[in-house]
Amino acid sequence: MIWKKNIYDTLVACATTCDEYATECSRQQDIEELYRCIFLSLDCADLCRQVAVLYVRGSENTRLLARTCIEVCEKCAEECERMSAERACQIASTCRQCIRVCMAILEMTLRPDSESEMSRTLFNALGRQEMIYN
């Protein structure tokens, strides 16, 4: 799997945005009505972050988790669209971008074409691992 920065960036952006949105929702007066949205946003953030970790590492399991990420991002986007607030619509849009990126991951080949591509993937993973967890 060849590493592409835009894929990584989109996954991390979705994780960050969904985490922030869950926090915003948890501070609302009508929190009981927002539980599903909060939980889906947190699930989406966790999965996007984990797909980013596997992707940057070049793991053979990236595609497996990307499939699940698509399903959860879809649920999160639908829930946010149902709310129809401007911020919720922004979150839905971010989730839809992440879905497209995960679909691109599913279309990628599992093995690099050469040993140098494997080294490049590993090099990128080692250089970015600290950014993912901080």
N, C-alpha and C positions, 0 to 999 in steps of 0.2 A: 504494500500500500504506500503510495507516494504521498509525502506530507505536503499539505497546502495550507499556508498561513490563514487564508480567509475562512477555511473550514474551522480551524481551531478558534479563531477570533469570534466567529458567529456562535459557536457552542459556549464559549466563556461569557460572551455578552448576554446570551439568553439565561445562563445560570445566574449571573449577577443581577440582571433585571428582575427575574422571578423571585430571587431572594429578597430584593429590595421591596418588591410589591407585596410579598407576604408580610413583611414587617409593617409596611404602610397600612395594610388591611387590618392587621392585628391591633392597631391603635384607634380604629374606628369605633364609634359608639354602638353601631349595629353589628358587632362582631359575630353574633350568633348567625346572622344571615350570610356571613362571609366565610364560614368554616370551610366549605367545599373549595372555594377559590383559594383560600390560604393553603390548604393541604395539597391541592393540585399544583400550586405555584412552587411549593417546597419540593414536591416530588419531581417536578419538571427541572428545577434548579439542580437537584442532586443527580438526576440522570444525565443532564447536559454536561455537568462537571465531570462525571465519571466517563462519559463517552470521550470527552476531551483528553482525559488522562490516558485512556486506552489508545486513542488515536495517535497522540503525540509519541507514545511508546511504540507504536507499530504493532500492537497486540493483534493476534489472530481473532480475538473475541470482540473486537470493535464493532464489527457488523452485527453480531448477535445483540449487543446492547443498543446499537443504533435503531434496530427494529422496535424495541421496547420504547425507546426515547420518542420515536415517531408517534406511537400510540398515546403516550402521556402528554406530549406537546399538543397533540390534537385535542385531547380532553381539556387541557388548560386553556387553549385558545378559544374553544367553544364556550367554556364557562365565562371567560372574560368578555367575549362578544355578547353574551347574554346580559351582562351587567350594563353594557352600553355607555359607561363613563369614558371620558377621553383617555385617561390613564390606562384603563382596562383594555381599550382598543389598541393602545401602543404595545401592551404586553402581548396581546393576541398576535399582532403583527410580528413581533420578535419571535414568538413561538412558531409562526408560519415560516419564517426565515430558517429557523433551526430544523424544521421538518424537511425543507428543501436540501439543507446541508446533509442531514442524515440519509436522505435518499441518494445523494451523491456518493456518500460513503458506501452504501449498499451496491452501487454500480462499479466501485473500484475493484481492481484485481486484488487478490489476497497477498500475492508474493511480488516483491520488487523484481524488476527486469534484470537487475544486475546486483552484484555484491556492493558496489559503490552506493547504490540507492539504499540498501539496507543500512550501511554505515551512516549515511546522511540522515535517515530516519532516527536512528539511535542517537546520533549527535544532537539533533533537534530536541529529542525527548530529554536528554540529560540537561540541556541548556534551559529548558522551559519548565522542568518539574517544579522548581522552587516557585515560579510565578503562579502555577496552578494552585498550590496549597497556601499561598499567602494572600 
